[in-house]
């Protein structure tokens, strides 16, 4: 991926005791004490009602009573045995013997008592033998049947047991897009791996109405229906329950006899549910067509934990199976799924049923997908695979670029991996209402419209972004789909690889020019991983929130970065490729962990000059963070030392972290060509390189292929600064950009003064390439935002002048430079932007604004009281989504308080502005001085509504938290943020992104306190 409950039969609170018509006398004493449970016997009580079912095995009343006793005991009740001889002497309710001094009653009293007893006995016998009545302490009030008691839920773990493995699913779905609900039937064929008395799987918000079970494909069927205790035809009886435990979204079937290892069985579940109103599971969506009509559709988004919201399943990556999917629909809709359509059959109720071919591969549940709506395709055959790009009908003209890019990338991956795409077709579909950038469902990749559709006026950068997303999702068809991580702790095996491959594939001339996107991505990954709140690439995951939080820059960008570093350190151009081909072929159709990858690469890399890949790379995946490499020179001897680059030492876990670092370096003797690169492996705390004679300077981390930061010391930085002042082309543009990134990072760490940073930037007026300038602009803009929020107006004005001095003529830099200039109210820039907007409006949008200038123009227009409503009207009628999104960013950049409040509320409401865009709206609002406090108040007031729409820990929530807090730098704001999130408790207080936010505020505060005076003097 590119960065529903059972009907109630018995309520536990209503259970008081068990009655049974076989009892010959009522229990006259009830022990209400709470017996202690042995830790190994603790079970979790279901919180919703259950289906009482019958099933496998023999039945006798003693076992039934025993089950009911244990269930009632879990509810806090202990029932007395029917014989008084077994009553507990310790019970406080035990009857006391009368005192021996009691006098003998008179004859009249005895006669009255006997008469009373005779009457009571007679009434008792009448009630006892009355048909249809069960004798209870309170008389005949209940039907003559056993009242079922819910047994405890038989499983207490977040992850499912591995005693059962699903083999295939047969899904039939009946979505009703008029009433926004659906019914379904799921048939799961399974094999028993270990003897067990239970089957545990996932289900969320599904109302299960019927469940059937049988052993063997054609064996004796043991039916499980919604009934009380009953007899099978052969006289055998057994109670087996279907239970639900909502907190873990699990359901279970209990059996009185064990299922045996090697047995095959079939479970069928019928259910109903509402289509989800959020962006996960089987969810409803709508859009307005070009004629103003509302169109509805239903789509799926199952990764990571939402397949269970569409059908009961074993919803973990390791439970791979095949899928046969059938969807009933109205004739005026169409359907898509992972596989090609096998047939369409008319049904008696006026609907038609589309049946898709059974998947030819085993898939994890999160990769299943189906869509119901109206879409139009463009298609072409690529290596005997039908590639199609789908969109809503009026946007068909925007699909050609995506089809061309997908076709080239599919050919490239088939050749590169030496494994052909295994399905018959590959669909890419643009969904009007989709939260993620894209999702790699096997054979049916879903996209946001802005991530797939390209207009005729699109800029080269927009096309690069679309090609990049397509490349990422196509790479997943091998990394993630064909070979899948065993559990979410190794998500990076999916996302890190897909991210690496997207940039590597787009660097090929036959596909698309990728520019400097990957370099900037690696810088941002370093920034995030420098925090103490970061985590190891492969880390423990034990809750739904932790699963969601794995979709972050560590899994994606750091994962890709360490793969780049590994590739750059291996001997020969093809060693890395050979290793991953072996990995894919060895584990095709299976699940893996990180060690499987390293072992595959180690088997290929047998060169004596290189070490074991597993030994080298485990240090990069098993611990968080990255190293700071410090260079010191004494004569011709160079010493390298490493330490953990950790911005925050407060509350940090102090460990002697060491990395196995493939240090690359060049010098003034030879610095540009790949042949100039030297390699030194630093495994220990410090190491000495071979003697280096007559060298003025060294530059480590050639082209920034390594995931570490370098400190050269005062003399080393001075030598590099002088070299750049004399000739900027003495280093590659990647090396120049990495020097800028590294010195800002070291300033934030406190290792160099901010004066050193500014001295290095003196050279940049001579810079001719994009990446060094954009990195400098980004770093300076961070400081500008902090100063602006602290109302340091004099410093802001001086920093504006510094930013506006940069002059680079390349067209690809035009957007970044002009957005900075206009954002800083440069008069020349704003006047030209206003003129372009007026020309655009006067021509009724026929005079197009160049794609790379659109954002600047819309931002400027939004600052005008007259132009903001005009821009809002244009937004409401825009059909090309990339342009529409730029208009939205412009609208959200307003500094008008009333408009800020309106747009935040509109994003949450989801009518005019889709809720999927709310994270973008908040992040844009937060950049302005007028908006950042409004946004923070908005988040606090609407937190519960936000986590209804976006799961706790999700990337959307991470983005919202980061945007709202990253520019705070005062103790007051720190206390406020800490207090708010602490009050949330289970509603988000433990999120990693919260710890990251608090850490960032502390760092901002520290930086301002340390550097404000220096900045004042320098400026």
Residue pairs with C-beta under 8 A, 6 or more apart in sequence:
1 303
1 436
1 437
1 438
1 439
1 440
1 495
1 551
2 436
2 437
2 438
2 439
2 451
2 469
2 472
2 473
3 436
3 437
3 551
3 552
3 553
3 556
3 955
4 203
4 204
4 205
4 206
4 207
4 273
4 274
4 276
4 281
4 309
5 48
5 205
5 206
5 207
5 244
5 246
6 48
6 49
6 50
6 51
6 207
6 208
6 242
6 244
7 49
7 207
7 209
8 48
8 49
9 49
9 50
9 51
9 52
9 148
9 226
10 49
10 50
10 147
10 148
10 149
10 150
11 49
12 45
12 46
12 47
12 75
12 150
15 71
15 72
15 75
15 149
15 150
16 77
17 27
17 30
17 72
17 77
17 79
18 65
18 68
18 69
18 72
18 79
18 146
18 147
18 149
19 134
19 135
19 136
19 142
19 146
19 147
20 61
20 65
20 134
20 146
21 134
21 135
21 144
22 61
23 82
23 135
24 82
25 82
26 135
26 136
26 137
27 79
27 80
27 81
27 82
28 80
29 80
29 87
29 91
29 93
29 94
29 95
30 77
30 78
30 79
30 80
30 93
31 77
31 78
31 79
31 80
31 88
31 91
31 93
32 76
32 77
32 78
32 93
33 78
33 91
34 76
35 73
35 78
37 74
42 156
43 74
43 152
43 153
43 154
43 156
44 152
44 153
44 155
44 156
44 245
45 74
45 75
45 150
45 152
45 153
46 150
46 152
46 153
46 243
46 244
46 245
46 246
47 245
47 246
47 247
48 244
48 246
49 150
50 150
50 241
50 242
50 243
50 244
51 208
51 211
51 224
51 226
51 241
51 242
52 148
52 226
52 227
52 228
52 229
52 239
52 241
53 211
53 224
53 225
53 226
53 227
53 239
53 240
53 241
53 242
53 253
54 222
54 223
54 224
54 225
54 227
54 229
54 230
54 232
54 237
54 238
54 239
54 240
55 213
55 222
55 223
55 224
55 238
55 240
55 253
55 255
55 256
56 213
56 215
56 222
56 238
56 240
56 255
56 256
56 257
56 259
57 236
57 238
57 240
57 255
57 256
57 257
58 236
58 238
58 256
58 257
59 236
59 237
59 238
59 239
59 256
63 256
64 146
64 229
64 239
67 149
67 151
67 239
68 149
69 79
70 151
70 152
71 149
71 150
71 151
71 152
72 78
72 79
72 149
74 152
80 86
80 87
80 88
81 87
87 94
88 94
105 113
124 135
127 133
127 135
127 139
127 140
128 135
130 140
131 144
132 143
132 144
133 140
133 142
133 144
134 140
134 142
134 143
134 144
134 145
136 142
145 228
145 229
146 228
146 229
148 228
148 229
148 239
150 241
150 243
151 241
151 243
151 254
153 243
153 245
153 250
153 252
154 197
154 198
154 200
154 243
154 252
154 254
155 161
155 198
155 200
155 245
155 250
155 252
158 248
158 542
158 543
159 316
159 487
160 200
160 201
160 202
160 250
160 314
160 316
160 319
161 196
161 198
161 200
162 193
162 194
163 192
163 193
163 194
163 195
163 196
163 198
164 190
164 191
164 192
164 193
164 196
164 199
164 200
164 259
164 314
165 190
165 191
165 193
165 314
165 319
166 188
166 189
166 190
166 313
166 314
166 319
166 321
167 189
167 190
167 191
167 264
167 321
167 322
168 188
168 189
168 321
168 322
168 323
168 324
168 358
169 186
169 187
169 188
169 189
169 311
169 313
169 321
169 322
169 323
169 324
170 186
170 187
170 188
170 189
170 324
170 326
171 184
171 185
171 186
171 187
171 311
171 323
171 324
171 325
171 326
172 184
172 185
172 326
172 327
172 328
173 182
173 183
173 184
173 282
173 310
173 311
173 325
173 326
173 327
173 328
173 370
174 182
174 183
174 184
174 327
174 328
174 351
175 181
175 182
175 275
175 282
175 298
175 327
175 328
175 329
175 372
176 182
177 275
177 284
177 296
177 297
177 298
177 330
177 333
177 372
180 274
180 275
180 277
180 284
181 272
181 273
181 274
181 275
182 272
182 273
182 274
182 275
182 282
182 298
183 270
183 271
183 272
183 273
184 206
184 270
184 271
184 272
184 273
184 310
184 311
185 268
185 269
185 270
185 271
186 268
186 269
186 271
186 311
186 312
186 313
187 266
187 267
187 268
188 201
188 266
188 267
188 268
188 269
188 312
188 313
188 314
188 321
189 217
189 264
189 265
189 266
190 199
190 264
190 265
190 266
190 267
191 262
191 263
191 264
191 265
192 259
192 260
192 261
192 262
192 263
192 264
192 265
193 261
194 261
195 258
195 259
195 260
195 261
196 258
196 259
197 254
197 255
197 256
197 257
197 258
197 259
198 252
198 253
198 254
198 255
199 252
199 253
199 255
199 259
199 267
200 250
200 251
200 252
201 250
201 251
201 252
201 312
201 313
201 314
201 315
202 249
202 250
202 251
202 307
202 308
202 312
202 313
202 314
202 315
203 244
203 249
203 250
203 251
203 269
203 271
203 308
203 312
203 313
204 249
204 281
204 306
204 308
204 309
205 273
205 274
205 281
205 309
206 271
206 272
206 273
206 308
206 309
206 311
206 312
207 271
207 272
207 273
208 242
208 244
208 251
208 269
208 270
208 271
208 312
209 226
209 270
209 271
209 272
210 225
210 226
210 268
210 269
210 270
211 224
211 225
211 242
211 253
211 267
211 268
211 269
211 270
212 221
212 223
212 224
212 225
212 267
212 268
213 221
213 222
213 223
213 224
213 240
213 253
213 265
213 266
213 267
213 268
214 220
214 221
214 222
214 223
214 265
214 266
215 222
215 259
215 263
215 264
215 265
216 263
216 264
216 265
217 264
217 266
222 232
224 240
224 242
224 253
229 237
229 239
230 237
231 237
238 255
238 256
238 257
239 256
240 253
240 254
240 255
240 256
241 252
241 253
241 254
242 251
242 252
242 253
243 251
243 252
243 253
243 254
244 250
244 251
244 252
245 251
245 252
249 305
249 308
251 312
253 267
259 265
269 312
271 311
271 312
273 282
273 309
273 310
275 282
275 283
275 284
275 298
276 282
276 283
276 284
276 309
277 283
277 284
278 948
278 949
278 950
279 301
279 433
279 434
279 435
279 436
279 916
279 949
279 950
280 301
280 302
280 306
280 309
280 951
281 300
281 301
281 302
281 306
281 307
281 309
281 310
282 298
282 299
282 300
282 309
282 310
282 370
283 298
283 299
283 300
283 301
284 296
284 297
284 298
285 296
285 297
285 298
285 299
285 431
285 432
285 433
285 434
286 294
286 295
286 296
286 297
286 432
286 433
287 294
287 295
287 297
287 392
287 432
287 433
288 294
288 295
289 295
289 392
289 393
289 394
290 394
290 879
295 373
295 374
295 392
296 373
297 371
297 372
297 373
297 374
297 431
297 432
298 371
298 372
298 373
299 371
299 372
299 373
299 431
299 433
299 434
299 446
300 310
300 368
300 369
300 370
300 371
300 441
300 446
301 434
301 435
301 436
301 439
301 446
302 310
302 365
302 366
302 367
302 368
302 369
302 441
303 366
303 367
303 439
304 366
304 488
304 547
304 548
304 550
304 551
305 315
305 366
305 544
305 547
305 548
306 366
307 313
307 315
307 365
307 366
307 368
308 315
308 365
310 368
313 319
313 365
314 321
314 365
315 365
315 366
316 364
316 365
316 487
317 364
317 366
317 484
317 485
317 486
317 487
317 488
317 591
318 364
318 484
318 486
318 487
318 591
319 364
319 365
320 362
320 363
320 364
320 484
320 589
320 591
321 362
321 363
321 365
322 358
322 359
322 360
322 361
322 362
322 363
323 338
323 358
323 359
323 363
323 368
324 355
324 356
324 357
324 358
324 359
325 337
325 338
325 339
325 355
325 356
325 368
325 370
326 353
326 354
326 355
326 356
327 335
327 337
327 353
327 354
327 356
327 370
327 372
328 347
328 351
328 352
328 353
328 354
329 335
329 351
329 352
329 353
329 354
329 372
330 350
330 351
330 352
331 350
331 351
331 352
332 374
333 372
333 373
333 374
334 372
334 373
334 374
334 375
335 341
335 354
335 370
335 371
335 372
336 369
336 370
336 371
336 375
336 390
336 427
336 429
336 444
337 356
337 369
337 370
337 371
337 444
338 356
338 359
338 363
338 367
338 368
338 369
338 370
338 423
338 441
338 442
338 443
338 444
339 356
339 357
339 358
339 359
339 360
339 423
339 424
339 425
339 443
340 356
340 357
340 386
340 424
340 425
341 354
341 355
341 356
341 357
342 355
342 356
342 357
343 354
343 355
344 352
344 353
344 354
344 355
345 352
345 353
345 355
346 352
347 353
357 424
359 442
360 422
360 423
360 424
361 422
361 423
361 442
361 481
361 482
361 589
362 589
363 442
363 481
364 484
367 440
367 441
367 442
367 481
368 441
369 439
369 441
369 444
369 446
370 444
371 429
371 431
371 444
371 446
374 392
374 393
375 390
375 391
375 392
375 393
375 429
376 390
376 391
376 392
376 393
376 396
377 388
377 389
377 390
377 427
378 388
378 389
378 396
378 399
378 400
378 403
379 386
379 387
379 388
379 389
379 403
380 386
380 387
380 403
380 407
381 387
382 407
382 410
382 411
383 410
383 411
383 414
383 420
383 421
385 410
385 421
385 423
385 424
385 425
385 426
386 424
386 425
386 426
387 403
387 406
387 407
387 410
387 425
387 426
387 428
388 403
388 425
388 426
388 427
388 428
389 399
389 402
389 403
389 406
389 427
389 428
389 429
389 430
389 452
390 399
390 427
390 428
390 429
390 430
391 398
391 399
391 429
391 430
391 449
391 452
391 453
392 430
392 432
394 879
395 430
395 449
395 453
395 879
395 880
395 881
397 456
398 453
398 454
398 455
398 880
399 430
399 452
399 453
400 454
401 454
401 458
401 463
401 466
402 428
402 452
402 453
402 454
402 466
402 470
405 466
405 467
405 470
405 471
405 511
405 512
406 426
406 428
406 470
406 474
408 510
408 511
409 467
409 470
409 471
409 474
409 505
409 511
410 421
410 426
410 474
412 505
412 508
412 510
412 511
413 421
413 474
413 475
413 477
413 478
413 501
413 505
414 420
414 421
416 505
416 577
417 478
417 580
417 581
417 584
418 581
418 585
419 478
419 482
419 581
419 584
419 585
419 588
421 477
422 482
423 442
423 443
425 443
426 443
426 445
426 477
427 443
427 444
427 445
428 445
428 447
428 452
428 470
428 473
429 444
429 445
429 446
429 447
429 452
430 447
430 448
430 449
430 451
430 452
430 453
431 446
431 447
431 448
431 449
432 449
433 914
433 916
434 446
434 447
434 448
434 449
434 916
435 448
435 916
435 950
435 956
436 448
436 955
437 447
437 448
437 451
437 469
438 445
438 446
438 447
438 448
438 451
438 452
438 469
438 470
438 472
438 473
439 445
439 446
439 447
439 473
440 473
440 476
440 477
440 480
440 481
440 498
442 477
442 481
445 473
445 474
447 469
447 473
448 881
448 916
449 881
450 881
450 882
450 885
451 465
451 466
451 469
452 466
452 469
452 470
453 466
453 880
453 881
453 882
454 462
454 463
454 466
454 882
455 880
455 882
455 883
457 848
457 850
457 851
457 883
458 851
458 882
459 815
459 850
459 851
459 852
459 854
460 513
460 812
460 851
460 852
461 515
461 812
461 815
461 851
461 852
462 851
462 882
463 512
464 506
464 512
464 513
464 514
464 515
464 517
467 506
467 511
467 512
468 502
468 503
468 506
468 514
468 517
469 502
471 501
471 502
471 503
471 505
471 506
471 511
472 498
472 499
472 501
472 502
473 498
475 497
475 498
475 501
475 502
475 505
476 494
476 498
478 584
479 493
479 494
479 497
479 498
479 501
479 584
480 493
480 494
480 495
480 497
480 498
482 584
482 588
482 589
483 493
483 583
483 584
483 587
483 588
483 589
483 590
483 591
483 592
484 494
484 590
484 591
484 592
485 491
485 493
485 494
485 591
485 592
485 593
486 591
486 592
486 593
487 541
487 593
488 541
488 546
488 547
488 550
489 538
489 539
489 540
489 541
489 550
490 538
490 592
490 593
490 594
491 550
491 551
491 555
492 537
492 538
492 554
492 555
492 556
492 558
492 559
492 594
492 621
493 559
493 592
493 593
493 594
493 597
495 551
495 555
495 556
495 559
496 537
496 555
496 556
496 558
496 559
496 560
496 562
496 563
497 559
497 560
497 563
497 580
499 521
499 556
499 557
499 559
499 560
500 559
500 560
500 563
500 564
503 514
503 517
503 518
503 521
503 560
505 511
506 512
506 513
506 514
507 514
515 770
515 812
516 733
516 734
516 737
516 770
516 771
516 774
518 560
518 564
519 704
519 734
519 737
519 771
520 771
520 774
520 775
521 557
521 560
521 561
522 557
522 560
522 561
522 564
522 704
522 707
523 737
523 738
523 741
523 775
524 553
524 557
525 553
525 554
525 556
525 557
525 558
525 560
525 561
525 707
526 626
526 707
526 709
526 741
526 745
527 745
528 534
528 552
528 553
528 554
528 557
528 558
528 996
529 553
529 554
529 558
529 624
529 625
529 626
530 625
530 626
530 645
530 646
530 647
530 745
530 749
531 647
531 648
531 996
531 999
531 1000
532 646
532 647
532 648
532 649
532 650
532 651
532 652
532 653
532 995
532 999
533 992
533 995
533 996
533 998
533 999
534 554
534 624
534 625
534 996
535 554
535 624
535 992
536 554
536 621
536 622
536 623
536 624
537 554
537 555
537 558
537 559
537 562
537 594
537 620
537 621
537 622
538 593
538 594
538 621
538 622
539 550
539 624
540 546
541 547
541 550
544 951
544 952
544 953
545 951
545 952
545 953
545 990
545 991
546 953
547 953
548 951
548 952
548 953
548 954
548 955
548 957
549 953
549 958
549 991
549 992
549 993
551 954
551 955
552 955
552 958
552 992
554 624
558 707
561 707
562 617
562 620
562 621
562 707
564 705
565 620
565 662
565 705
565 706
565 707
566 576
566 601
566 613
566 616
566 617
566 662
567 576
568 662
568 664
568 705
568 706
569 610
569 616
569 662
569 664
569 679
570 576
570 605
570 610
570 613
571 605
571 607
571 609
571 610
575 604
575 605
576 601
578 604
579 600
579 601
579 603
579 604
579 605
579 613
580 597
580 600
580 601
582 600
582 603
582 604
583 592
583 596
583 597
583 600
583 601
586 596
586 600
587 596
594 618
594 621
595 614
595 618
598 613
598 614
598 617
598 618
599 614
601 613
601 614
601 617
602 612
602 613
602 614
605 613
611 660
611 681
615 660
616 660
616 662
616 681
617 660
619 658
619 659
619 660
620 626
620 659
620 660
620 707
623 655
623 657
623 659
625 644
625 645
625 646
625 657
626 644
626 645
626 659
626 707
626 708
626 709
627 642
627 643
627 644
627 645
627 657
627 658
627 659
627 661
627 708
627 709
628 642
628 643
628 644
628 645
628 708
628 709
628 710
628 711
628 749
629 640
629 641
629 642
629 661
629 663
629 682
629 700
629 701
629 708
629 709
629 710
629 711
630 640
630 641
630 642
630 643
630 710
630 711
630 713
631 638
631 639
631 640
631 698
631 700
631 710
631 711
631 712
631 713
631 716
632 638
632 639
632 641
632 713
633 639
633 692
633 698
633 715
633 716
636 691
636 692
636 693
637 688
637 689
637 691
637 692
638 688
638 689
638 692
638 698
639 686
639 687
639 688
639 689
640 663
640 680
640 682
640 686
640 687
640 688
640 689
641 685
641 686
642 658
642 659
642 661
642 682
642 685
642 686
642 708
643 657
643 685
644 655
644 657
645 708
645 709
645 745
645 749
646 652
647 748
647 749
647 999
647 1003
648 999
648 1002
648 1003
650 1002
656 685
658 683
658 684
658 685
659 682
659 708
660 681
660 682
660 683
661 681
661 682
661 683
661 706
661 708
662 679
662 681
662 706
663 679
663 680
663 681
663 682
663 700
663 701
663 706
663 708
664 677
664 678
664 679
664 680
664 700
664 701
664 702
664 705
664 706
665 677
665 678
665 680
665 689
665 698
665 699
665 700
665 701
665 702
666 672
666 676
666 677
666 678
666 698
666 699
666 702
666 731
666 735
667 676
667 692
667 695
667 696
667 697
667 698
667 699
668 695
668 696
668 697
668 723
668 730
669 676
669 694
669 695
670 676
671 699
671 730
671 731
671 732
671 735
672 731
672 732
676 702
677 702
678 689
680 687
680 689
692 698
696 719
696 723
697 716
697 719
697 720
697 723
698 712
698 716
699 720
699 731
699 735
699 739
700 710
700 712
701 708
701 710
701 735
701 738
702 732
702 735
703 732
703 734
703 735
704 734
704 735
704 737
704 738
704 741
709 742
709 745
709 746
710 742
711 742
711 746
711 751
711 752
712 719
712 720
714 756
717 743
717 752
717 756
717 760
720 739
720 760
721 759
721 760
721 762
721 763
723 730
723 731
724 730
724 731
724 736
724 739
724 760
724 763
725 762
725 763
728 736
728 763
728 766
728 767
728 768
729 768
731 739
733 769
733 770
733 771
733 772
734 771
736 767
736 769
736 771
736 772
737 771
737 772
737 775
739 760
740 760
740 761
740 764
740 772
740 775
740 776
740 779
741 775
741 779
743 752
743 756
743 757
743 760
744 757
744 779
746 752
747 753
747 754
747 756
747 757
747 1011
748 1003
748 1007
750 1010
753 1014
754 1011
754 1014
754 1015
754 1018
755 1014
755 1018
758 1018
761 776
764 772
764 773
764 776
764 806
765 805
765 806
765 807
767 773
767 806
767 808
768 808
768 810
769 810
770 808
770 810
770 812
770 813
773 806
773 808
773 813
773 816
773 817
774 813
774 816
776 806
777 803
777 806
777 816
777 817
777 820
780 799
780 802
780 803
781 803
781 820
783 799
783 1015
784 796
784 799
784 800
784 803
784 824
785 927
785 967
786 967
786 969
786 1004
786 1007
786 1008
787 795
787 796
787 799
788 796
788 929
789 929
789 932
789 967
789 968
789 969
790 969
790 970
790 1008
792 1012
795 1012
795 1015
795 1016
795 1019
798 1019
799 1019
800 824
802 1019
803 820
803 821
803 824
804 820
804 821
804 824
804 826
806 817
808 817
811 852
812 852
814 852
814 853
815 852
815 853
815 855
815 856
818 829
818 833
818 853
818 856
819 855
819 856
819 859
821 828
821 829
822 829
822 830
822 833
822 856
822 859
822 860
823 859
829 856
829 860
830 860
833 853
833 856
833 857
833 859
833 860
833 861
834 860
834 861
834 864
834 867
836 849
836 853
836 857
837 849
837 857
837 858
837 860
837 861
837 867
839 847
840 847
840 848
840 849
840 857
841 870
841 874
845 874
849 857
854 883
854 886
855 886
855 889
855 890
857 890
858 871
858 886
858 887
858 889
858 890
858 891
859 889
859 890
859 893
861 867
861 868
861 870
861 871
861 890
862 868
862 871
862 890
862 891
862 892
862 893
862 894
863 893
863 894
863 895
865 896
868 891
868 894
868 896
868 899
871 887
871 890
871 891
872 891
874 887
875 884
875 887
875 888
875 891
876 912
878 884
878 887
885 917
885 920
888 913
888 917
888 920
888 921
888 924
889 920
889 924
891 899
891 903
892 900
892 903
892 920
892 921
892 924
892 925
892 931
893 924
893 925
893 927
893 928
894 900
894 903
894 928
894 930
894 931
895 928
895 929
895 930
895 931
896 930
897 930
897 934
900 925
900 928
900 930
900 931
900 934
900 935
901 934
901 938
903 913
903 921
903 925
904 921
904 922
904 925
904 934
904 935
904 938
905 938
906 912
906 913
907 913
907 915
907 917
907 918
907 921
907 922
908 915
908 918
908 942
908 945
908 946
908 949
909 915
913 921
915 949
918 946
918 949
918 956
918 960
919 950
919 956
919 959
919 960
919 963
922 935
922 938
922 939
922 959
922 960
922 963
922 964
923 959
923 960
923 963
925 931
925 932
925 934
925 935
926 932
926 935
926 936
926 963
926 964
926 966
926 967
932 964
932 967
935 963
935 964
936 964
936 965
939 946
939 960
939 961
939 964
940 980
943 984
943 987
943 988
944 987
946 957
946 960
947 957
947 987
947 988
950 956
950 957
950 960
951 957
952 987
952 988
952 991
953 988
953 991
953 992
953 993
957 988
957 991
957 993
958 991
958 993
961 991
961 993
961 994
961 996
961 997
962 993
962 996
962 997
962 1000
965 973
965 977
965 997
965 1000
965 1001
966 997
966 1000
966 1004
967 1004
968 974
968 977
968 1001
968 1004
969 1001
969 1004
969 1005
969 1007
969 1008
970 1005
971 1005
973 1001
974 998
974 1001
974 1002
974 1005
977 997
977 998
977 1001
978 998
981 988
981 989
981 991
981 994
981 997
981 998
982 989
983 989
988 994
